[in-house]
Amino acid sequence: MASEETYKIVLDPVHGIIHLDELAVKIIDTLYFQRLRYVKQLAFADFVYPGATHTRFSHSIGVYHLACQMINAIEGHKLPDGAVEMSPEDKRCIRVAALCHDLGHGPFSHSYTQIGNKIIKEDDGSELQLKHEDVTLALVDKMFIDDRYHLKKYLAPDEKAEELLKLIKELIVGKCEAEMLPTEKRKKYMFQIVSNVDSGIDVDKWDYFNRDAMACGISERFQYERALSVARVVQTKDGVFELGYRDYDAFNLYSMFNTRFTLYRKIYKHKVVVAVDLMIRDVFRCVQRANKIENDKRERIDLFPLRKLDDLNDQDKLNKFLKLADDLLFKIRDSSEESYRDAQDLIQRIHERQLYKLVMDIPVVKGEDLERKVAELRVHIENTAKKMELKIPEDIEIEELRFDYGQMSEDPIMKLYFYRKGKEDTGVKLEKDSVSSVLPGIFQEFHLRLYHKLKSTDEEKLTKLEELKKMLTEEAISRPALKNL
């Protein structure tokens, strides 16, 4: 079994010195983890922010560090009566879960799954059933039984390794299969450290909020150190032991959710980032279309070897996935396959920054049933475009974007438990007015963005596009969904 002592020290630009234990180092030195060096955290954000080239590799080590910090913070306070204390094995599993939580990301991180969902549905009408978390769990299993690394012996003696491996996977998804059992209620807080499905406050987000902001050179930063200093285990009225925070820190936590909102607006869904994302989607469309051409001699690039849950049991498909990283674009670009010519032309457009252009950004902010309004507006724009002989998706794309505080239309602070001075063991929900009288009343907004793919030589269609924009702008007065245009 691996030593819990510091085995190696690394220097991180966000957190400074990070102490790695022996098992962490053994995991990092596997091919499974090393692949993350070649998967950028923010996919195409470096088209806007040149410094946004950090990877899932550095992020995962940062999450490991913050998980260690959270463990120390929890142990710095006396647990409420009835709570289950973290054992050395529990702490080891939390650290491993933090380190391995992103193993299943494909090329271009979240964009890969989002593009895959759309492409596969267009391709054969089916859905991409897998999320990156599903792939992560399969790769954790595969990594720990890989004879090249013998990781189980560093995790625990043979008879207990399987039990701890199951716990690691539950910690990654933030949910215990037996969470309703009395024993599990007494240690629910452990499952809220890496991935908090209840409130959205976890060490994964704390790392990427600060790492992404630093890499992009923007000022938004969440002071997780303050939250760490007041984090402790509390007992809720239902007898469940969860992570809670001091009542006076509620305003600071609101700033965390505002940071999330701001990063989505400024970075993740920047108009240029979305434009490149749309172009990569079209590259994938071209490759998928070419792959259907019957030719035994052709060089085929399988973009989505994993499509459904059953595929996770296929070792050949898992191995194909493990070979996918951000160099996928270069593999397509440099392929000798003639049928990939359209995809290669698009990649050249991307590299020469001949990007799709944003025509309109239509915010749909207020009112009830926003999703229905967005859907109706989308249909209206599509029908109007068709009348003008503008084709979807050949000429234009309509993208639906949601910006929120992490809980869609709900106030995320209302999902949290807080404790008060003198009653540190008791978790309570706060009234919004007790935090501040000046806080958001609306926690989500939708945007419809219209992009065009036309070249400067497509003069006739560009004229029709201007007519479409003018028509939609004039309708802004009469159509409520367009009132903020």
VMD Tcl script that draws the C-alpha trace (Angstrom):
set ca {
  {0.00 0.00 0.00}
  {1.23 3.50 -0.87}
  {2.56 5.91 1.70}
  {0.34 8.86 2.63}
  {3.41 11.06 3.04}
  {4.61 13.53 0.42}
  {6.24 11.57 -2.39}
  {6.79 14.42 -4.83}
  {6.37 18.20 -4.90}
  {5.23 20.17 -7.96}
  {4.87 23.91 -8.49}
  {1.52 25.09 -9.83}
  {0.81 28.63 -11.12}
  {-2.56 28.75 -9.35}
  {-1.92 27.05 -6.01}
  {1.84 27.24 -5.61}
  {3.51 24.16 -4.12}
  {1.43 20.96 -4.33}
  {2.37 17.86 -2.34}
  {1.63 14.56 -4.10}
  {1.43 11.25 -2.27}
  {2.84 8.03 -3.71}
  {-0.40 6.72 -5.20}
  {-1.07 10.07 -6.89}
  {2.35 9.97 -8.55}
  {1.80 6.38 -9.71}
  {-1.54 7.40 -11.28}
  {-0.09 10.50 -12.91}
  {2.63 8.37 -14.52}
  {0.11 6.15 -16.36}
  {-0.79 6.61 -20.01}
  {-4.41 7.13 -18.94}
  {-3.52 10.28 -17.03}
  {-0.74 11.48 -19.33}
  {-3.27 11.72 -22.19}
  {-4.77 14.70 -20.35}
  {-1.63 16.70 -21.18}
  {-2.99 16.82 -24.73}
  {-6.59 17.81 -23.94}
  {-6.95 21.55 -23.45}
  {-9.22 22.61 -20.60}
  {-10.94 25.33 -22.61}
  {-10.92 23.80 -26.10}
  {-11.01 26.80 -28.47}
  {-10.81 29.69 -25.99}
  {-7.23 30.38 -27.07}
  {-8.65 31.82 -30.30}
  {-9.69 34.75 -28.10}
  {-7.37 34.45 -25.10}
  {-3.91 33.28 -26.25}
  {-2.98 32.13 -22.74}
  {-5.88 29.68 -22.51}
  {-3.76 26.66 -23.39}
  {-3.81 24.94 -20.00}
  {-4.91 21.32 -19.93}
  {-7.03 18.80 -18.07}
  {-3.71 17.50 -16.73}
  {-2.89 20.61 -14.69}
  {-6.53 21.11 -13.68}
  {-6.78 17.56 -12.32}
  {-3.68 18.03 -10.16}
  {-5.16 21.30 -8.91}
  {-8.40 19.56 -7.93}
  {-6.35 16.92 -6.09}
  {-4.63 19.71 -4.14}
  {-7.92 21.40 -3.18}
  {-9.42 18.06 -2.13}
  {-6.47 17.66 0.25}
  {-7.14 21.17 1.54}
  {-10.83 20.41 2.09}
  {-9.99 17.21 3.96}
  {-7.72 19.23 6.25}
  {-10.40 21.89 6.73}
  {-13.01 19.31 7.73}
  {-10.61 17.62 10.13}
  {-9.83 21.00 11.67}
  {-13.28 21.07 13.28}
  {-14.98 18.65 15.62}
  {-17.60 16.59 13.78}
  {-21.23 16.72 14.99}
  {-22.31 13.76 17.09}
  {-23.34 10.90 14.82}
  {-21.24 11.88 11.80}
  {-18.87 9.25 10.42}
  {-15.26 10.35 10.58}
  {-13.11 9.98 7.46}
  {-10.86 6.94 7.69}
  {-7.39 6.90 6.08}
  {-8.93 4.80 3.27}
  {-11.74 7.33 2.78}
  {-9.25 10.18 2.49}
  {-7.13 8.20 0.05}
  {-10.19 7.55 -2.11}
  {-11.20 11.23 -2.06}
  {-7.75 12.22 -3.26}
  {-7.80 9.62 -6.05}
  {-11.31 10.67 -7.10}
  {-10.21 14.30 -7.31}
  {-7.17 13.38 -9.39}
  {-9.05 11.08 -11.78}
  {-12.36 12.91 -12.13}
  {-11.67 14.07 -15.72}
  {-10.01 10.97 -17.22}
  {-12.97 10.47 -19.57}
  {-12.83 13.80 -21.39}
  {-12.45 13.52 -25.13}
  {-10.65 15.91 -27.48}
  {-11.62 19.55 -26.93}
  {-13.10 18.71 -23.51}
  {-16.84 19.47 -23.20}
  {-17.11 20.47 -26.86}
  {-16.44 16.86 -27.89}
  {-19.55 15.57 -26.11}
  {-21.73 18.49 -27.20}
  {-20.67 18.14 -30.83}
  {-21.04 14.36 -30.63}
  {-24.61 14.63 -29.37}
  {-25.62 16.68 -32.39}
  {-23.60 14.84 -35.03}
  {-24.69 11.35 -34.03}
  {-28.33 12.38 -33.89}
  {-28.05 13.84 -37.40}
  {-26.11 10.78 -38.55}
  {-28.45 7.97 -37.57}
  {-31.16 9.46 -35.37}
  {-29.70 7.99 -32.18}
  {-28.36 9.81 -29.15}
  {-24.82 9.82 -27.77}
  {-25.74 8.11 -24.52}
  {-22.40 8.64 -22.83}
  {-21.28 11.54 -20.70}
  {-17.61 12.06 -19.95}
  {-18.28 10.88 -16.39}
  {-19.36 7.46 -17.72}
  {-16.13 7.14 -19.65}
  {-14.15 8.29 -16.61}
  {-15.55 5.48 -14.47}
  {-14.74 2.89 -17.13}
  {-11.18 4.20 -17.46}
  {-10.67 4.18 -13.69}
  {-11.59 0.49 -13.69}
  {-9.32 -0.20 -16.67}
  {-6.40 1.73 -15.18}
  {-6.51 -0.05 -11.83}
  {-6.48 -3.53 -13.40}
  {-3.81 -2.67 -15.99}
  {-0.89 -5.06 -15.40}
  {1.60 -2.39 -16.42}
  {0.92 -0.29 -13.34}
  {-0.26 -2.56 -10.48}
  {-2.15 0.35 -8.91}
  {-4.34 -1.81 -6.71}
  {-1.44 -2.73 -4.48}
  {-0.92 0.98 -3.78}
  {-4.61 1.47 -3.05}
  {-5.25 -1.31 -0.52}
  {-4.71 -5.00 0.17}
  {-6.38 -7.20 -2.44}
  {-9.45 -8.05 -0.37}
  {-10.33 -4.38 0.12}
  {-9.20 -2.85 -3.18}
  {-12.47 -3.56 -5.00}
  {-14.49 -1.94 -2.23}
  {-12.33 1.19 -2.33}
  {-12.43 1.30 -6.13}
  {-16.23 1.36 -5.94}
  {-16.03 4.20 -3.43}
  {-13.69 6.19 -5.70}
  {-16.18 5.99 -8.55}
  {-19.04 7.08 -6.31}
  {-16.98 10.03 -5.08}
  {-16.29 11.07 -8.69}
  {-20.00 11.32 -9.53}
  {-20.88 12.69 -6.09}
  {-23.48 10.07 -5.34}
  {-23.45 6.95 -3.21}
  {-25.60 4.03 -4.39}
  {-26.71 3.41 -0.80}
  {-27.07 7.07 0.17}
  {-30.49 6.57 1.78}
  {-29.15 4.07 4.29}
  {-28.58 5.48 7.80}
  {-24.83 4.82 7.65}
  {-24.46 6.68 4.36}
  {-26.45 9.68 5.61}
  {-23.82 10.04 8.31}
  {-21.04 10.56 5.76}
  {-22.75 12.29 2.84}
  {-20.34 15.20 3.19}
  {-17.56 13.04 1.75}
  {-19.46 12.81 -1.54}
  {-19.76 16.61 -1.78}
  {-16.03 17.36 -1.90}
  {-15.11 16.48 -5.51}
  {-18.52 16.73 -7.19}
  {-21.33 18.34 -5.23}
  {-24.52 17.49 -7.11}
  {-26.63 19.19 -4.44}
  {-25.25 22.73 -4.41}
  {-22.59 22.90 -7.11}
  {-19.94 24.03 -4.63}
  {-16.98 21.68 -4.90}
  {-13.22 21.69 -5.35}
  {-13.49 20.92 -9.07}
  {-15.18 24.27 -9.70}
  {-12.91 26.15 -7.32}
  {-9.92 25.08 -9.36}
  {-11.24 25.73 -12.84}
  {-12.81 29.09 -11.95}
  {-9.44 30.41 -10.82}
  {-7.28 28.52 -13.33}
  {-9.40 29.60 -16.31}
  {-9.56 33.23 -15.18}
  {-5.79 33.35 -14.63}
  {-5.02 31.75 -18.00}
  {-7.29 34.19 -19.82}
  {-6.00 37.20 -17.94}
  {-9.37 38.34 -16.63}
  {-9.95 39.66 -13.14}
  {-12.75 37.35 -11.97}
  {-11.46 35.11 -9.19}
  {-13.26 33.31 -6.38}
  {-11.60 33.42 -2.96}
  {-11.94 29.74 -2.17}
  {-9.51 30.15 0.75}
  {-12.20 31.98 2.70}
  {-14.79 29.28 1.99}
  {-12.29 26.60 3.01}
  {-11.65 28.33 6.32}
  {-15.34 28.20 7.30}
  {-16.28 24.83 5.76}
  {-17.37 22.16 8.21}
  {-19.76 19.23 8.54}
  {-23.28 20.08 9.74}
  {-26.36 18.02 10.52}
  {-29.51 18.93 8.59}
  {-33.04 18.68 9.95}
  {-33.36 15.38 8.06}
  {-30.47 13.90 10.00}
  {-28.07 14.01 7.05}
  {-24.48 15.18 7.55}
  {-23.50 17.58 4.77}
  {-20.93 20.26 4.06}
  {-21.96 23.62 5.46}
  {-20.55 27.13 5.62}
  {-20.71 29.97 8.13}
  {-23.78 32.17 7.65}
  {-21.73 35.32 7.14}
  {-19.98 33.70 4.15}
  {-23.17 33.48 2.08}
  {-22.41 36.71 0.23}
  {-18.95 35.40 -0.69}
  {-20.56 32.26 -2.08}
  {-22.95 34.36 -4.17}
  {-19.83 35.88 -5.71}
  {-18.70 32.36 -6.64}
  {-21.85 31.75 -8.65}
  {-21.53 35.18 -10.23}
  {-17.97 34.23 -11.20}
  {-19.37 31.15 -12.93}
  {-21.90 33.28 -14.81}
  {-19.22 35.78 -15.84}
  {-16.79 33.11 -17.07}
  {-19.49 31.61 -19.27}
  {-20.27 35.01 -20.76}
  {-16.67 36.17 -21.21}
  {-14.87 32.91 -22.02}
  {-16.74 29.66 -22.49}
  {-19.48 31.10 -24.75}
  {-17.61 34.04 -26.24}
  {-18.92 34.68 -29.75}
  {-15.62 33.65 -31.39}
  {-15.24 30.53 -29.23}
  {-18.74 29.42 -30.30}
  {-17.91 30.20 -33.93}
  {-14.88 27.90 -33.86}
  {-16.95 25.28 -32.06}
  {-19.49 25.40 -34.90}
  {-16.71 25.00 -37.46}
  {-15.32 21.95 -35.65}
  {-18.83 20.54 -35.66}
  {-18.89 20.94 -39.45}
  {-15.44 19.33 -39.71}
  {-16.83 16.33 -37.85}
  {-19.91 16.32 -40.09}
  {-17.67 16.11 -43.15}
  {-15.62 13.27 -41.67}
  {-18.73 11.31 -40.67}
  {-20.15 11.75 -44.16}
  {-16.87 10.62 -45.73}
  {-16.68 7.60 -43.45}
  {-19.92 6.29 -44.96}
  {-18.33 5.97 -48.39}
  {-17.66 2.30 -49.06}
  {-13.97 1.90 -49.76}
  {-11.98 -0.83 -48.03}
  {-8.69 0.90 -48.78}
  {-9.55 4.26 -47.26}
  {-8.00 5.63 -44.10}
  {-10.82 5.98 -41.61}
  {-10.72 8.17 -38.50}
  {-13.30 7.02 -35.98}
  {-14.40 10.19 -34.17}
  {-16.77 8.51 -31.73}
  {-15.64 4.97 -30.85}
  {-17.74 5.19 -27.67}
  {-21.41 5.94 -28.30}
  {-23.45 3.95 -25.82}
  {-23.01 2.43 -22.37}
  {-22.41 -1.06 -23.77}
  {-19.36 0.26 -25.62}
  {-17.61 0.79 -22.28}
  {-17.27 -2.99 -22.00}
  {-15.51 -3.21 -25.36}
  {-11.76 -2.96 -24.75}
  {-11.01 -2.25 -28.41}
  {-13.33 0.75 -28.39}
  {-11.91 1.99 -25.10}
  {-8.40 1.73 -26.52}
  {-9.47 3.70 -29.60}
  {-10.88 6.42 -27.36}
  {-7.62 6.59 -25.41}
  {-5.83 7.51 -28.63}
  {-8.05 10.58 -29.12}
  {-6.69 13.96 -28.04}
  {-6.59 17.51 -29.37}
  {-4.24 16.44 -32.18}
  {-7.33 14.93 -33.83}
  {-7.65 18.00 -36.05}
  {-4.11 17.51 -37.35}
  {-4.80 13.84 -38.06}
  {-7.76 14.88 -40.19}
  {-5.81 17.71 -41.83}
  {-2.84 15.49 -42.70}
  {-4.85 12.46 -43.80}
  {-4.29 11.23 -47.35}
  {-7.96 10.24 -47.58}
  {-9.41 12.14 -50.54}
  {-12.94 12.12 -49.12}
  {-11.75 14.26 -46.19}
  {-11.06 17.20 -48.51}
  {-14.07 19.24 -47.33}
  {-13.07 18.73 -43.71}
  {-9.49 19.73 -44.50}
  {-10.66 22.91 -46.24}
  {-12.63 23.87 -43.14}
  {-9.62 23.25 -40.91}
  {-7.58 25.52 -43.16}
  {-10.27 28.21 -42.78}
  {-10.00 27.89 -39.01}
  {-6.22 28.17 -39.03}
  {-6.37 31.20 -41.32}
  {-9.07 32.69 -39.08}
  {-11.72 32.80 -41.78}
  {-14.30 32.05 -39.11}
  {-18.07 31.90 -39.14}
  {-19.53 35.33 -38.32}
  {-22.04 36.29 -35.66}
  {-25.06 37.95 -37.27}
  {-27.29 38.51 -34.24}
  {-27.30 37.77 -30.52}
  {-30.86 37.79 -29.21}
  {-31.22 37.70 -25.40}
  {-34.40 36.25 -23.92}
  {-34.09 37.24 -20.29}
  {-37.38 37.82 -18.53}
  {-40.76 36.16 -18.19}
  {-42.20 32.73 -17.59}
  {-41.48 29.59 -19.57}
  {-38.31 30.87 -21.20}
  {-37.46 27.55 -22.85}
  {-40.77 27.57 -24.74}
  {-40.19 31.17 -25.85}
  {-36.72 30.31 -27.09}
  {-38.05 27.31 -29.03}
  {-40.79 29.42 -30.64}
  {-38.32 32.13 -31.56}
  {-35.97 29.57 -33.08}
  {-38.74 28.14 -35.28}
  {-39.71 31.65 -36.36}
  {-36.14 32.49 -37.39}
  {-35.74 29.16 -39.21}
  {-38.98 29.65 -41.17}
  {-38.07 33.23 -42.07}
  {-34.61 32.15 -43.23}
  {-36.07 29.39 -45.41}
  {-38.39 31.87 -47.12}
  {-35.28 33.84 -48.03}
  {-33.62 30.68 -49.38}
  {-31.00 30.58 -46.64}
  {-30.27 26.97 -45.77}
  {-29.78 25.52 -42.27}
  {-27.13 24.32 -41.47}
  {-25.40 24.88 -44.82}
  {-25.59 28.70 -44.74}
  {-26.52 29.61 -41.18}
  {-26.61 28.06 -37.71}
  {-28.82 29.02 -34.78}
  {-27.29 28.31 -31.38}
  {-29.23 28.26 -28.11}
  {-27.20 29.35 -25.09}
  {-28.12 29.31 -21.42}
  {-26.30 31.43 -18.84}
  {-27.10 30.77 -15.21}
  {-25.79 30.42 -11.66}
  {-25.48 26.64 -11.95}
  {-29.02 25.70 -10.86}
  {-30.90 26.95 -13.94}
  {-33.65 29.33 -12.76}
  {-33.18 28.61 -9.05}
  {-31.20 30.53 -6.46}
  {-28.18 28.27 -5.73}
  {-27.71 29.62 -2.20}
  {-31.10 28.15 -1.29}
  {-29.56 24.70 -1.91}
  {-26.85 25.27 0.70}
  {-26.65 24.67 4.42}
  {-25.13 27.23 6.76}
  {-24.33 27.28 10.46}
  {-24.44 30.09 13.00}
  {-22.12 31.02 15.82}
  {-22.82 28.88 18.86}
  {-24.73 26.32 16.76}
  {-21.90 25.08 14.58}
  {-23.25 21.53 14.30}
  {-26.67 22.51 12.95}
  {-27.20 23.19 9.26}
  {-29.92 25.69 8.32}
  {-31.17 27.30 5.12}
  {-30.92 31.09 4.93}
  {-33.56 33.55 3.87}
  {-32.36 35.58 0.91}
  {-33.06 38.91 2.63}
  {-30.82 37.90 5.51}
  {-27.84 37.84 3.13}
  {-28.44 41.16 1.38}
  {-31.31 43.20 0.02}
  {-29.34 43.76 -3.19}
  {-29.04 40.31 -4.81}
  {-30.09 38.83 -8.16}
  {-33.78 38.10 -8.63}
  {-33.29 36.23 -11.91}
  {-30.72 33.45 -12.14}
  {-30.75 32.47 -15.79}
  {-31.05 33.92 -19.25}
  {-31.21 32.43 -22.72}
  {-29.61 33.72 -25.89}
  {-30.22 32.78 -29.49}
  {-27.20 33.44 -31.67}
  {-27.38 33.45 -35.42}
  {-24.09 32.68 -37.22}
  {-23.43 32.64 -40.96}
  {-20.93 30.45 -42.82}
  {-20.87 32.39 -46.07}
  {-17.75 33.51 -47.89}
  {-17.26 37.02 -49.22}
  {-17.97 35.69 -52.72}
  {-21.52 34.63 -51.74}
  {-22.83 38.12 -52.47}
  {-26.45 37.18 -53.18}
  {-26.87 35.22 -49.97}
  {-25.07 37.88 -47.93}
  {-27.65 40.38 -49.19}
  {-30.46 38.06 -48.12}
  {-28.78 37.67 -44.75}
  {-28.85 41.44 -44.25}
  {-32.55 41.42 -45.14}
  {-33.15 38.70 -42.55}
  {-31.33 40.68 -39.89}
  {-33.27 43.84 -40.75}
  {-36.59 42.00 -40.63}
  {-35.87 40.45 -37.23}
  {-34.69 43.79 -35.88}
  {-37.90 45.50 -37.01}
  {-39.93 42.76 -35.35}
  {-38.27 43.51 -32.02}
  {-40.99 46.03 -31.17}
  {-43.88 43.63 -31.73}
  {-42.36 40.30 -30.65}
  {-41.79 40.10 -26.84}
  {-38.99 37.57 -27.20}
  {-37.06 40.09 -29.28}
  {-37.63 43.11 -27.08}
  {-34.03 43.15 -25.85}
  {-32.54 43.03 -29.33}
}
mol new
graphics top color blue
foreach p $ca { graphics top sphere $p radius 0.5 }
foreach p [lrange $ca 0 end-1] q [lrange $ca 1 end] { graphics top cylinder $p $q radius 0.2 }
display resetview
